[in-house]
Amino acid sequence: MLDIFKYKLCNVFSNRSMYMHKKTGAFRESFSKNTFYRFLNNPKINWLRFTTLLSKKVAGAVEPLTDDDRVNAFVVNDSLFERTSCKKTELGSRVFDHVTMRYRKGYRLMTLGWTNGNTFLPVNSSLLASSKENNLIGSVGDFDGRSLAAKRRKLAQMKGTEVMIELLRTAQSAGHKADYVLFDTLFSSPAQILAVKAIGLDSIAMVKKSSRIYYEYEGEQLSINKIFDICKKRRGRSKYLLSVNVMVGKEEKIPAKIVCVRNKKNKKDWIAFICTNLDLSEEEIIRIYGKRWQIEVFFKTCKSYLNLIGECHSLSYDALTAHVAIVFARYLMIAMEQRRNEDERTLGELFFFFTDELADITFGESFQIIISAMIDSVCAVFQPTEEQLAIFIEMFVGRLPDHIRNSLTKAALAA
């Protein structure tokens, strides 16, 4: 099983699929194609727990490299996991894409990440299908409700806000620690803020400008737009326009601070952030929320370099979940390499570095096979002494170009 996982993990760096490896004769693994697909389709592997524990291990190695006063945060967001067709794909759905503002076929990839402001690590995720039967295109597998496969599919059909809390609880149970949870307007309802507070975490979120969402301000239930209108704004070059304390919730209420700032894209417009830690300054709230952008970079890297969308064409929900988990493992590997060496290169540049390195090793290993076959033939025909054979090998290698000698050295070290 470990060999299959390693092959899948490194496959993206070779720029060849298993089909092309077999087609070109480059597939030299000890397992068959059917074994590989059985591994991906295995419903008994807990990929959610795997990525959570792996990210905790990496976070444990990263945390000592930063100052103890640095703020760590969980980041929650979703991204479109698009499929060209979902008729036979399990749990394939019509899901709303908030970028294009249209419905697309596929899933919503709900992702929980961890960041210290320098390094972003994906913690866990769930491929969300539509909870509405009208938007569900693919079939739903029938599993025992007590099984891992059934629980995975049940989670996929829950509301995104509920899945977010489940992912946070899973991270906490694995030992992940953070000071805040960062999310955008999609999850910033009062009910969600209360739910995050109930599991012992503070929130910093962008407030949705809705006339239906109310906050208690000076004894009145007011919308964010009304609060902004009636309050006096700061003038001059202040980093923020307004800062007020409010109560969030209806029956159960918690205190929070709302900070309004100018919209850089439109100076006549404004945006608001809410934080459940009243001791945090307005400047700190704005600065910490800026760390949320790292999850957008993460999605871009996974889709552009790590082949998140185009690599796996399986119809099985278990196989798609396995594929996402392995893509997360690839990102963790690159992120760890970047942080451990304090590398100034971007994640994209490091991806190509791994690709070139893997290609060199593959070439070196292939050339070693040719040299070994040649030496065996020389020994069988001419029967040289050990001293003569050593001189022959040294002369032969010495006449090779430098790049071939370097590849042979890398292959020898790898072996």
Beta strands, then each sheet from edge to edge (+ up, - down):
strand 1: 73-82
strand 2: 93-97
strand 3: 102-115
strand 4: 120-128
strand 5: 180-183
strand 6: 202-206
strand 7: 215-217
strand 8: 220-222
strand 9: 242-248
strand 10: 254-263
strand 11: 266-275
sheet 1: 2+ 3- 1+ 5+ 6+ 11- 10+ 9-
sheet 2: 2+ 3- 4+
sheet 3: 7+ 8-
end
